[in-house]
């Protein structure tokens, strides 16, 4: 975190990150995460990610994942998410 504070939401719970704090995740850990600004001020953070073609993006709050190799959106059990009209 560069400025302000964000709440890091992971599969295991929430952590408040303030300026100077950082978080790291092992590749393919399947620990989905996102950040929420619950404060009244603008925050600034630096995000560094890997685009490893064998990586998997996992969502923590919904039943969705996306293999980096093809960008498809799947349920966490690997079945395809169907769109409207399918």
mmCIF file as gemmi writes it, N, C-alpha and C atoms, coordinates in Angstrom:
data_model
loop_
_atom_site.group_PDB
_atom_site.id
_atom_site.type_symbol
_atom_site.label_atom_id
_atom_site.label_alt_id
_atom_site.label_comp_id
_atom_site.label_asym_id
_atom_site.label_entity_id
_atom_site.label_seq_id
_atom_site.pdbx_PDB_ins_code
_atom_site.Cartn_x
_atom_site.Cartn_y
_atom_site.Cartn_z
_atom_site.occupancy
_atom_site.B_iso_or_equiv
_atom_site.pdbx_formal_charge
_atom_site.auth_seq_id
_atom_site.auth_asym_id
_atom_site.pdbx_PDB_model_num
ATOM 1 N N . UNK Axp A 1 ? 0.841 -1.173 0 1 0 ? 1 A 1
ATOM 2 C CA . UNK Axp A 1 ? 0 0 0 1 0 ? 1 A 1
ATOM 3 C C . UNK Axp A 1 ? 0.881 1.229 0 1 0 ? 1 A 1
ATOM 4 N N . UNK Axp A 2 ? 0.541 2.18 -0.849 1 0 ? 2 A 1
ATOM 5 C CA . UNK Axp A 2 ? 1.292 3.428 -0.922 1 0 ? 2 A 1
ATOM 6 C C . UNK Axp A 2 ? 0.654 4.523 -0.079 1 0 ? 2 A 1
ATOM 7 N N . UNK Axp A 3 ? -0.677 4.635 -0.158 1 0 ? 3 A 1
ATOM 8 C CA . UNK Axp A 3 ? -1.405 5.651 0.614 1 0 ? 3 A 1
ATOM 9 C C . UNK Axp A 3 ? -2.766 5.098 1.01 1 0 ? 3 A 1
ATOM 10 N N . UNK Axp A 4 ? -3.262 5.536 2.166 1 0 ? 4 A 1
ATOM 11 C CA . UNK Axp A 4 ? -4.595 5.158 2.601 1 0 ? 4 A 1
ATOM 12 C C . UNK Axp A 4 ? -4.634 3.755 3.172 1 0 ? 4 A 1
ATOM 13 N N . UNK Axp A 5 ? -5.826 3.15 3.102 1 0 ? 5 A 1
ATOM 14 C CA . UNK Axp A 5 ? -5.993 1.792 3.599 1 0 ? 5 A 1
ATOM 15 C C . UNK Axp A 5 ? -7.049 1.071 2.772 1 0 ? 5 A 1
ATOM 16 N N . UNK Axp A 6 ? -6.852 -0.224 2.626 1 0 ? 6 A 1
ATOM 17 C CA . UNK Axp A 6 ? -7.789 -1.089 1.913 1 0 ? 6 A 1
ATOM 18 C C . UNK Axp A 6 ? -8.03 -2.326 2.754 1 0 ? 6 A 1
ATOM 19 N N . UNK Axp A 7 ? -9.203 -2.914 2.608 1 0 ? 7 A 1
ATOM 20 C CA . UNK Axp A 7 ? -9.492 -4.19 3.248 1 0 ? 7 A 1
ATOM 21 C C . UNK Axp A 7 ? -9.235 -5.288 2.229 1 0 ? 7 A 1
ATOM 22 N N . UNK Axp A 8 ? -8.304 -6.186 2.551 1 0 ? 8 A 1
ATOM 23 C CA . UNK Axp A 8 ? -8.005 -7.348 1.715 1 0 ? 8 A 1
ATOM 24 C C . UNK Axp A 8 ? -8.967 -8.46 2.116 1 0 ? 8 A 1
ATOM 25 N N . UNK Axp A 9 ? -9.744 -8.948 1.159 1 0 ? 9 A 1
ATOM 26 C CA . UNK Axp A 9 ? -10.698 -10.019 1.398 1 0 ? 9 A 1
ATOM 27 C C . UNK Axp A 9 ? -10.158 -11.274 0.729 1 0 ? 9 A 1
ATOM 28 N N . UNK Axp A 10 ? -9.913 -12.3 1.543 1 0 ? 10 A 1
ATOM 29 C CA . UNK Axp A 10 ? -9.417 -13.587 1.044 1 0 ? 10 A 1
ATOM 30 C C . UNK Axp A 10 ? -10.42 -14.675 1.41 1 0 ? 10 A 1
ATOM 31 N N . UNK Axp A 11 ? -10.179 -15.881 0.933 1 0 ? 11 A 1
ATOM 32 C CA . UNK Axp A 11 ? -11.046 -16.999 1.275 1 0 ? 11 A 1
ATOM 33 C C . UNK Axp A 11 ? -11.129 -17.182 2.787 1 0 ? 11 A 1
ATOM 34 N N . UNK Axp A 12 ? -10.03 -16.91 3.512 1 0 ? 12 A 1
ATOM 35 C CA . UNK Axp A 12 ? -9.983 -17.134 4.949 1 0 ? 12 A 1
ATOM 36 C C . UNK Axp A 12 ? -10.405 -15.967 5.811 1 0 ? 12 A 1
ATOM 37 N N . UNK Axp A 13 ? -10.767 -14.841 5.237 1 0 ? 13 A 1
ATOM 38 C CA . UNK Axp A 13 ? -11.183 -13.701 6.039 1 0 ? 13 A 1
ATOM 39 C C . UNK Axp A 13 ? -10.695 -12.385 5.477 1 0 ? 13 A 1
ATOM 40 N N . UNK Axp A 14 ? -10.671 -11.359 6.332 1 0 ? 14 A 1
ATOM 41 C CA . UNK Axp A 14 ? -10.314 -9.998 5.924 1 0 ? 14 A 1
ATOM 42 C C . UNK Axp A 14 ? -9.123 -9.481 6.721 1 0 ? 14 A 1
ATOM 43 N N . UNK Axp A 15 ? -8.292 -8.647 6.058 1 0 ? 15 A 1
ATOM 44 C CA . UNK Axp A 15 ? -7.14 -8.014 6.695 1 0 ? 15 A 1
ATOM 45 C C . UNK Axp A 15 ? -7.099 -6.559 6.26 1 0 ? 15 A 1
ATOM 46 N N . UNK Axp A 16 ? -6.935 -5.652 7.209 1 0 ? 16 A 1
ATOM 47 C CA . UNK Axp A 16 ? -6.803 -4.233 6.892 1 0 ? 16 A 1
ATOM 48 C C . UNK Axp A 16 ? -5.358 -3.944 6.501 1 0 ? 16 A 1
ATOM 49 N N . UNK Axp A 17 ? -5.148 -3.386 5.301 1 0 ? 17 A 1
ATOM 50 C CA . UNK Axp A 17 ? -3.818 -3.014 4.821 1 0 ? 17 A 1
ATOM 51 C C . UNK Axp A 17 ? -3.698 -1.499 4.838 1 0 ? 17 A 1
ATOM 52 N N . UNK Axp A 18 ? -2.618 -1.001 5.434 1 0 ? 18 A 1
ATOM 53 C CA . UNK Axp A 18 ? -2.363 0.443 5.497 1 0 ? 18 A 1
ATOM 54 C C . UNK Axp A 18 ? -1.08 0.756 4.753 1 0 ? 18 A 1
ATOM 55 N N . UNK Axp A 19 ? -0.825 2.054 4.536 1 0 ? 19 A 1
ATOM 56 C CA . UNK Axp A 19 ? 0.388 2.48 3.834 1 0 ? 19 A 1
ATOM 57 C C . UNK Axp A 19 ? 1.609 1.772 4.423 1 0 ? 19 A 1
ATOM 58 N N . UNK Axp A 20 ? 2.415 1.189 3.554 1 0 ? 20 A 1
ATOM 59 C CA . UNK Axp A 20 ? 3.598 0.447 3.975 1 0 ? 20 A 1
ATOM 60 C C . UNK Axp A 20 ? 3.382 -1.052 4.061 1 0 ? 20 A 1
ATOM 61 N N . UNK Axp A 21 ? 2.127 -1.507 4.114 1 0 ? 21 A 1
ATOM 62 C CA . UNK Axp A 21 ? 1.825 -2.94 4.188 1 0 ? 21 A 1
ATOM 63 C C . UNK Axp A 21 ? 1.856 -3.564 2.8 1 0 ? 21 A 1
ATOM 64 N N . UNK Axp A 22 ? 2.003 -4.867 2.756 1 0 ? 22 A 1
ATOM 65 C CA . UNK Axp A 22 ? 1.983 -5.604 1.5 1 0 ? 22 A 1
ATOM 66 C C . UNK Axp A 22 ? 1.36 -6.97 1.709 1 0 ? 22 A 1
ATOM 67 N N . UNK Axp A 23 ? 1.011 -7.617 0.636 1 0 ? 23 A 1
ATOM 68 C CA . UNK Axp A 23 ? 0.458 -8.972 0.669 1 0 ? 23 A 1
ATOM 69 C C . UNK Axp A 23 ? 1.005 -9.717 -0.533 1 0 ? 23 A 1
ATOM 70 N N . UNK Axp A 24 ? 1.232 -11.008 -0.374 1 0 ? 24 A 1
ATOM 71 C CA . UNK Axp A 24 ? 1.74 -11.833 -1.469 1 0 ? 24 A 1
ATOM 72 C C . UNK Axp A 24 ? 1.005 -13.168 -1.461 1 0 ? 24 A 1
ATOM 73 N N . UNK Axp A 25 ? 0.864 -13.749 -2.632 1 0 ? 25 A 1
ATOM 74 C CA . UNK Axp A 25 ? 0.15 -15.005 -2.775 1 0 ? 25 A 1
ATOM 75 C C . UNK Axp A 25 ? 0.967 -15.941 -3.657 1 0 ? 25 A 1
ATOM 76 N N . UNK Axp A 26 ? 1.105 -17.179 -3.225 1 0 ? 26 A 1
ATOM 77 C CA . UNK Axp A 26 ? 1.819 -18.18 -4.025 1 0 ? 26 A 1
ATOM 78 C C . UNK Axp A 26 ? 1.018 -18.479 -5.288 1 0 ? 26 A 1
ATOM 79 N N . UNK Axp A 27 ? 1.733 -18.682 -6.38 1 0 ? 27 A 1
ATOM 80 C CA . UNK Axp A 27 ? 1.07 -19.011 -7.633 1 0 ? 27 A 1
ATOM 81 C C . UNK Axp A 27 ? 0.233 -20.262 -7.503 1 0 ? 27 A 1
ATOM 82 N N . UNK Axp A 28 ? -0.939 -20.252 -8.136 1 0 ? 28 A 1
ATOM 83 C CA . UNK Axp A 28 ? -1.875 -21.374 -8.142 1 0 ? 28 A 1
ATOM 84 C C . UNK Axp A 28 ? -2.28 -21.83 -6.75 1 0 ? 28 A 1
ATOM 85 N N . UNK Axp A 29 ? -2.271 -20.91 -5.78 1 0 ? 29 A 1
ATOM 86 C CA . UNK Axp A 29 ? -2.681 -21.267 -4.417 1 0 ? 29 A 1
ATOM 87 C C . UNK Axp A 29 ? -4.198 -21.418 -4.312 1 0 ? 29 A 1
ATOM 88 N N . UNK Axp A 30 ? -4.922 -20.923 -5.315 1 0 ? 30 A 1
ATOM 89 C CA . UNK Axp A 30 ? -6.395 -20.955 -5.332 1 0 ? 30 A 1
ATOM 90 C C . UNK Axp A 30 ? -6.991 -20.178 -4.169 1 0 ? 30 A 1
ATOM 91 N N . UNK Axp A 31 ? -6.241 -19.226 -3.611 1 0 ? 31 A 1
ATOM 92 C CA . UNK Axp A 31 ? -6.76 -18.343 -2.573 1 0 ? 31 A 1
ATOM 93 C C . UNK Axp A 31 ? -7.264 -17.082 -3.26 1 0 ? 31 A 1
ATOM 94 N N . UNK Axp A 32 ? -8.527 -17.097 -3.634 1 0 ? 32 A 1
ATOM 95 C CA . UNK Axp A 32 ? -9.091 -15.933 -4.305 1 0 ? 32 A 1
ATOM 96 C C . UNK Axp A 32 ? -9.066 -14.733 -3.386 1 0 ? 32 A 1
ATOM 97 N N . UNK Axp A 33 ? -8.902 -13.545 -3.949 1 0 ? 33 A 1
ATOM 98 C CA . UNK Axp A 33 ? -8.812 -12.339 -3.122 1 0 ? 33 A 1
ATOM 99 C C . UNK Axp A 33 ? -9.193 -11.106 -3.929 1 0 ? 33 A 1
ATOM 100 N N . UNK Axp A 34 ? -9.614 -10.085 -3.211 1 0 ? 34 A 1
ATOM 101 C CA . UNK Axp A 34 ? -9.861 -8.772 -3.802 1 0 ? 34 A 1
ATOM 102 C C . UNK Axp A 34 ? -9.746 -7.739 -2.686 1 0 ? 34 A 1
ATOM 103 N N . UNK Axp A 35 ? -9.692 -6.456 -3.055 1 0 ? 35 A 1
ATOM 104 C CA . UNK Axp A 35 ? -9.557 -5.386 -2.07 1 0 ? 35 A 1
ATOM 105 C C . UNK Axp A 35 ? -10.737 -4.427 -2.172 1 0 ? 35 A 1
ATOM 106 N N . UNK Axp A 36 ? -11.14 -3.901 -1.015 1 0 ? 36 A 1
ATOM 107 C CA . UNK Axp A 36 ? -12.26 -2.968 -0.929 1 0 ? 36 A 1
ATOM 108 C C . UNK Axp A 36 ? -11.8 -1.726 -0.178 1 0 ? 36 A 1
ATOM 109 N N . UNK Axp A 37 ? -12.13 -0.555 -0.712 1 0 ? 37 A 1
ATOM 110 C CA . UNK Axp A 37 ? -11.845 0.693 -0.007 1 0 ? 37 A 1
ATOM 111 C C . UNK Axp A 37 ? -13.08 1.061 0.809 1 0 ? 37 A 1
ATOM 112 N N . UNK Axp A 38 ? -13.018 0.827 2.118 1 0 ? 38 A 1
ATOM 113 C CA . UNK Axp A 38 ? -14.131 1.158 3.005 1 0 ? 38 A 1
ATOM 114 C C . UNK Axp A 38 ? -13.91 2.5 3.698 1 0 ? 38 A 1
ATOM 115 N N . UNK Axp A 39 ? -12.833 3.178 3.341 1 0 ? 39 A 1
ATOM 116 C CA . UNK Axp A 39 ? -12.533 4.473 3.957 1 0 ? 39 A 1
ATOM 117 C C . UNK Axp A 39 ? -13.168 5.595 3.139 1 0 ? 39 A 1
ATOM 118 N N . UNK Axp A 40 ? -13.007 6.811 3.617 1 0 ? 40 A 1
ATOM 119 C CA . UNK Axp A 40 ? -13.568 7.965 2.91 1 0 ? 40 A 1
ATOM 120 C C . UNK Axp A 40 ? -12.517 8.7 2.089 1 0 ? 40 A 1
ATOM 121 N N . UNK Axp A 41 ? -11.306 8.138 1.979 1 0 ? 41 A 1
ATOM 122 C CA . UNK Axp A 41 ? -10.23 8.796 1.236 1 0 ? 41 A 1
ATOM 123 C C . UNK Axp A 41 ? -9.777 7.915 0.065 1 0 ? 41 A 1
ATOM 124 N N . UNK Axp A 42 ? -9.183 8.57 -0.914 1 0 ? 42 A 1
ATOM 125 C CA . UNK Axp A 42 ? -8.628 7.852 -2.054 1 0 ? 42 A 1
ATOM 126 C C . UNK Axp A 42 ? -7.388 7.095 -1.607 1 0 ? 42 A 1
ATOM 127 N N . UNK Axp A 43 ? -7.23 5.883 -2.095 1 0 ? 43 A 1
ATOM 128 C CA . UNK Axp A 43 ? -6.054 5.082 -1.767 1 0 ? 43 A 1
ATOM 129 C C . UNK Axp A 43 ? -5.214 4.86 -3.009 1 0 ? 43 A 1
ATOM 130 N N . UNK Axp A 44 ? -3.953 4.545 -2.77 1 0 ? 44 A 1
ATOM 131 C CA . UNK Axp A 44 ? -3.048 4.201 -3.88 1 0 ? 44 A 1
ATOM 132 C C . UNK Axp A 44 ? -2.299 2.932 -3.481 1 0 ? 44 A 1
ATOM 133 N N . UNK Axp A 45 ? -2.276 1.98 -4.409 1 0 ? 45 A 1
ATOM 134 C CA . UNK Axp A 45 ? -1.535 0.746 -4.152 1 0 ? 45 A 1
ATOM 135 C C . UNK Axp A 45 ? -0.851 0.306 -5.441 1 0 ? 45 A 1
ATOM 136 N N . UNK Axp A 46 ? 0.123 -0.527 -5.295 1 0 ? 46 A 1
ATOM 137 C CA . UNK Axp A 46 ? 0.859 -1.072 -6.428 1 0 ? 46 A 1
ATOM 138 C C . UNK Axp A 46 ? 0.569 -2.562 -6.477 1 0 ? 46 A 1
ATOM 139 N N . UNK Axp A 47 ? 0.131 -3.03 -7.632 1 0 ? 47 A 1
ATOM 140 C CA . UNK Axp A 47 ? -0.173 -4.449 -7.8 1 0 ? 47 A 1
ATOM 141 C C . UNK Axp A 47 ? 0.766 -5.031 -8.853 1 0 ? 47 A 1
ATOM 142 N N . UNK Axp A 48 ? 1.419 -6.115 -8.506 1 0 ? 48 A 1
ATOM 143 C CA . UNK Axp A 48 ? 2.314 -6.819 -9.426 1 0 ? 48 A 1
ATOM 144 C C . UNK Axp A 48 ? 1.767 -8.225 -9.584 1 0 ? 48 A 1
ATOM 145 N N . UNK Axp A 49 ? 1.515 -8.627 -10.826 1 0 ? 49 A 1
ATOM 146 C CA . UNK Axp A 49 ? 0.939 -9.942 -11.064 1 0 ? 49 A 1
ATOM 147 C C . UNK Axp A 49 ? 1.758 -10.703 -12.09 1 0 ? 49 A 1
ATOM 148 N N . UNK Axp A 50 ? 1.598 -11.999 -12.097 1 0 ? 50 A 1
ATOM 149 C CA . UNK Axp A 50 ? 2.241 -12.869 -13.072 1 0 ? 50 A 1
ATOM 150 C C . UNK Axp A 50 ? 1.206 -13.267 -14.119 1 0 ? 50 A 1
ATOM 151 N N . UNK Axp A 51 ? 1.619 -13.335 -15.325 1 0 ? 51 A 1
ATOM 152 C CA . UNK Axp A 51 ? 0.745 -13.824 -16.395 1 0 ? 51 A 1
ATOM 153 C C . UNK Axp A 51 ? 1.239 -15.189 -16.87 1 0 ? 51 A 1
ATOM 154 N N . UNK Axp A 52 ? 1.605 -16.025 -15.913 1 0 ? 52 A 1
ATOM 155 C CA . UNK Axp A 52 ? 2.04 -17.373 -16.235 1 0 ? 52 A 1
ATOM 156 C C . UNK Axp A 52 ? 0.909 -18.099 -16.965 1 0 ? 52 A 1
ATOM 157 N N . UNK Axp A 53 ? 1.158 -18.672 -18.128 1 0 ? 53 A 1
ATOM 158 C CA . UNK Axp A 53 ? 0.078 -19.312 -18.88 1 0 ? 53 A 1
ATOM 159 C C . UNK Axp A 53 ? -0.52 -20.522 -18.159 1 0 ? 53 A 1
ATOM 160 N N . UNK Axp A 54 ? 0.16 -21.043 -17.159 1 0 ? 54 A 1
ATOM 161 C CA . UNK Axp A 54 ? -0.368 -22.18 -16.393 1 0 ? 54 A 1
ATOM 162 C C . UNK Axp A 54 ? -1.097 -21.735 -15.128 1 0 ? 54 A 1
ATOM 163 N N . UNK Axp A 55 ? -1.225 -20.42 -14.918 1 0 ? 55 A 1
ATOM 164 C CA . UNK Axp A 55 ? -1.889 -19.898 -13.723 1 0 ? 55 A 1
ATOM 165 C C . UNK Axp A 55 ? -3.392 -20.046 -13.792 1 0 ? 55 A 1
ATOM 166 N N . UNK Axp A 56 ? -4.018 -19.939 -12.62 1 0 ? 56 A 1
ATOM 167 C CA . UNK Axp A 56 ? -5.477 -19.985 -12.523 1 0 ? 56 A 1
ATOM 168 C C . UNK Axp A 56 ? -5.921 -18.817 -11.654 1 0 ? 56 A 1
ATOM 169 N N . UNK Axp A 57 ? -6.83 -18.014 -12.171 1 0 ? 57 A 1
ATOM 170 C CA . UNK Axp A 57 ? -7.41 -16.91 -11.41 1 0 ? 57 A 1
ATOM 171 C C . UNK Axp A 57 ? -8.633 -17.462 -10.687 1 0 ? 57 A 1
ATOM 172 N N . UNK Axp A 58 ? -8.674 -17.287 -9.351 1 0 ? 58 A 1
ATOM 173 C CA . UNK Axp A 58 ? -9.77 -17.82 -8.543 1 0 ? 58 A 1
ATOM 174 C C . UNK Axp A 58 ? -10.485 -16.682 -7.836 1 0 ? 58 A 1
ATOM 175 N N . UNK Axp A 59 ? -11.798 -16.653 -7.921 1 0 ? 59 A 1
ATOM 176 C CA . UNK Axp A 59 ? -12.598 -15.633 -7.246 1 0 ? 59 A 1
ATOM 177 C C . UNK Axp A 59 ? -12.971 -16.125 -5.85 1 0 ? 59 A 1
ATOM 178 N N . UNK Axp A 60 ? -12.805 -15.248 -4.843 1 0 ? 60 A 1
ATOM 179 C CA . UNK Axp A 60 ? -13.065 -15.671 -3.473 1 0 ? 60 A 1
ATOM 180 C C . UNK Axp A 60 ? -14.528 -15.603 -3.09 1 0 ? 60 A 1
ATOM 181 N N . UNK Axp A 61 ? -15.3 -14.733 -3.707 1 0 ? 61 A 1
ATOM 182 C CA . UNK Axp A 61 ? -16.662 -14.514 -3.243 1 0 ? 61 A 1
ATOM 183 C C . UNK Axp A 61 ? -17.736 -15.134 -4.133 1 0 ? 61 A 1
ATOM 184 N N . UNK Axp A 62 ? -17.35 -15.718 -5.247 1 0 ? 62 A 1
ATOM 185 C CA . UNK Axp A 62 ? -18.308 -16.374 -6.127 1 0 ? 62 A 1
ATOM 186 C C . UNK Axp A 62 ? -17.703 -17.667 -6.661 1 0 ? 62 A 1
ATOM 187 N N . UNK Axp A 63 ? -18.513 -18.531 -7.19 1 0 ? 63 A 1
ATOM 188 C CA . UNK Axp A 63 ? -18.075 -19.824 -7.727 1 0 ? 63 A 1
ATOM 189 C C . UNK Axp A 63 ? -17.559 -19.631 -9.149 1 0 ? 63 A 1
ATOM 190 N N . UNK Axp A 64 ? -16.34 -19.056 -9.261 1 0 ? 64 A 1
ATOM 191 C CA . UNK Axp A 64 ? -15.777 -18.808 -10.584 1 0 ? 64 A 1
ATOM 192 C C . UNK Axp A 64 ? -14.26 -18.85 -10.544 1 0 ? 64 A 1
ATOM 193 N N . UNK Axp A 65 ? -13.674 -19.385 -11.613 1 0 ? 65 A 1
ATOM 194 C CA . UNK Axp A 65 ? -12.23 -19.364 -11.818 1 0 ? 65 A 1
ATOM 195 C C . UNK Axp A 65 ? -11.98 -19.181 -13.305 1 0 ? 65 A 1
ATOM 196 N N . UNK Axp A 66 ? -10.725 -18.81 -13.651 1 0 ? 66 A 1
ATOM 197 C CA . UNK Axp A 66 ? -10.379 -18.601 -15.051 1 0 ? 66 A 1
ATOM 198 C C . UNK Axp A 66 ? -8.937 -19.05 -15.283 1 0 ? 66 A 1
ATOM 199 N N . UNK Axp A 67 ? -8.734 -20.109 -16.07 1 0 ? 67 A 1
ATOM 200 C CA . UNK Axp A 67 ? -7.373 -20.507 -16.412 1 0 ? 67 A 1
ATOM 201 C C . UNK Axp A 67 ? -6.719 -19.441 -17.297 1 0 ? 67 A 1
ATOM 202 N N . UNK Axp A 68 ? -5.52 -19.01 -16.954 1 0 ? 68 A 1
ATOM 203 C CA . UNK Axp A 68 ? -4.842 -17.959 -17.712 1 0 ? 68 A 1
ATOM 204 C C . UNK Axp A 68 ? -4.549 -18.378 -19.147 1 0 ? 68 A 1
ATOM 205 N N . UNK Axp A 69 ? -4.392 -19.658 -19.391 1 0 ? 69 A 1
ATOM 206 C CA . UNK Axp A 69 ? -4.004 -20.134 -20.729 1 0 ? 69 A 1
ATOM 207 C C . UNK Axp A 69 ? -5.043 -19.822 -21.797 1 0 ? 69 A 1
ATOM 208 N N . UNK Axp A 70 ? -6.344 -19.726 -21.415 1 0 ? 70 A 1
ATOM 209 C CA . UNK Axp A 70 ? -7.359 -19.487 -22.436 1 0 ? 70 A 1
ATOM 210 C C . UNK Axp A 70 ? -8.405 -18.444 -22.047 1 0 ? 70 A 1
ATOM 211 N N . UNK Axp A 71 ? -8.403 -17.978 -20.81 1 0 ? 71 A 1
ATOM 212 C CA . UNK Axp A 71 ? -9.311 -16.916 -20.39 1 0 ? 71 A 1
ATOM 213 C C . UNK Axp A 71 ? -10.761 -17.311 -20.236 1 0 ? 71 A 1
ATOM 214 N N . UNK Axp A 72 ? -11.063 -18.613 -20.293 1 0 ? 72 A 1
ATOM 215 C CA . UNK Axp A 72 ? -12.448 -19.055 -20.091 1 0 ? 72 A 1
ATOM 216 C C . UNK Axp A 72 ? -12.854 -18.814 -18.643 1 0 ? 72 A 1
ATOM 217 N N . UNK Axp A 73 ? -14.138 -18.651 -18.399 1 0 ? 73 A 1
ATOM 218 C CA . UNK Axp A 73 ? -14.665 -18.543 -17.049 1 0 ? 73 A 1
ATOM 219 C C . UNK Axp A 73 ? -15.397 -19.831 -16.722 1 0 ? 73 A 1
ATOM 220 N N . UNK Axp A 74 ? -14.981 -20.467 -15.626 1 0 ? 74 A 1
ATOM 221 C CA . UNK Axp A 74 ? -15.511 -21.764 -15.231 1 0 ? 74 A 1
ATOM 222 C C . UNK Axp A 74 ? -15.977 -21.727 -13.788 1 0 ? 74 A 1
ATOM 223 N N . UNK Axp A 75 ? -16.863 -22.682 -13.436 1 0 ? 75 A 1
ATOM 224 C CA . UNK Axp A 75 ? -17.164 -22.906 -12.03 1 0 ? 75 A 1
ATOM 225 C C . UNK Axp A 75 ? -15.91 -23.513 -11.394 1 0 ? 75 A 1
ATOM 226 N N . UNK Axp A 76 ? -15.796 -23.428 -10.078 1 0 ? 76 A 1
ATOM 227 C CA . UNK Axp A 76 ? -14.596 -23.938 -9.403 1 0 ? 76 A 1
ATOM 228 C C . UNK Axp A 76 ? -14.419 -25.441 -9.566 1 0 ? 76 A 1
ATOM 229 N N . UNK Axp A 77 ? -15.495 -26.17 -9.924 1 0 ? 77 A 1
ATOM 230 C CA . UNK Axp A 77 ? -15.357 -27.607 -10.171 1 0 ? 77 A 1
ATOM 231 C C . UNK Axp A 77 ? -14.911 -27.892 -11.606 1 0 ? 77 A 1
ATOM 232 N N . UNK Axp A 78 ? -14.678 -26.821 -12.398 1 0 ? 78 A 1
ATOM 233 C CA . UNK Axp A 78 ? -14.189 -26.974 -13.765 1 0 ? 78 A 1
ATOM 234 C C . UNK Axp A 78 ? -15.26 -27.002 -14.836 1 0 ? 78 A 1
ATOM 235 N N . UNK Axp A 79 ? -16.531 -26.986 -14.455 1 0 ? 79 A 1
ATOM 236 C CA . UNK Axp A 79 ? -17.596 -26.974 -15.458 1 0 ? 79 A 1
ATOM 237 C C . UNK Axp A 79 ? -17.787 -25.58 -16.007 1 0 ? 79 A 1
ATOM 238 N N . UNK Axp A 80 ? -18.207 -25.511 -17.253 1 0 ? 80 A 1
ATOM 239 C CA . UNK Axp A 80 ? -18.359 -24.244 -17.954 1 0 ? 80 A 1
ATOM 240 C C . UNK Axp A 80 ? -19.499 -23.412 -17.398 1 0 ? 80 A 1
ATOM 241 N N . UNK Axp A 81 ? -19.3 -22.103 -17.301 1 0 ? 81 A 1
ATOM 242 C CA . UNK Axp A 81 ? -20.365 -21.187 -16.922 1 0 ? 81 A 1
ATOM 243 C C . UNK Axp A 81 ? -21.13 -20.848 -18.185 1 0 ? 81 A 1
ATOM 244 N N . UNK Axp A 82 ? -22.39 -21.12 -18.161 1 0 ? 82 A 1
ATOM 245 C CA . UNK Axp A 82 ? -23.223 -20.903 -19.344 1 0 ? 82 A 1
ATOM 246 C C . UNK Axp A 82 ? -23.803 -19.502 -19.336 1 0 ? 82 A 1
ATOM 247 N N . UNK Axp A 83 ? -23.821 -18.882 -20.516 1 0 ? 83 A 1
ATOM 248 C CA . UNK Axp A 83 ? -24.387 -17.538 -20.662 1 0 ? 83 A 1
ATOM 249 C C . UNK Axp A 83 ? -25.862 -17.608 -20.995 1 0 ? 83 A 1
ATOM 250 N N . UNK Axp A 84 ? -26.424 -16.456 -21.212 1 0 ? 84 A 1
ATOM 251 C CA . UNK Axp A 84 ? -27.836 -16.377 -21.586 1 0 ? 84 A 1
ATOM 252 C C . UNK Axp A 84 ? -28.083 -17.087 -22.897 1 0 ? 84 A 1
ATOM 253 N N . UNK Axp A 85 ? -29.214 -17.757 -22.98 1 0 ? 85 A 1
ATOM 254 C CA . UNK Axp A 85 ? -29.606 -18.417 -24.226 1 0 ? 85 A 1
ATOM 255 C C . UNK Axp A 85 ? -28.935 -19.745 -24.475 1 0 ? 85 A 1
ATOM 256 N N . UNK Axp A 86 ? -28.151 -20.245 -23.516 1 0 ? 86 A 1
ATOM 257 C CA . UNK Axp A 86 ? -27.511 -21.552 -23.722 1 0 ? 86 A 1
ATOM 258 C C . UNK Axp A 86 ? -28.269 -22.648 -23.018 1 0 ? 86 A 1
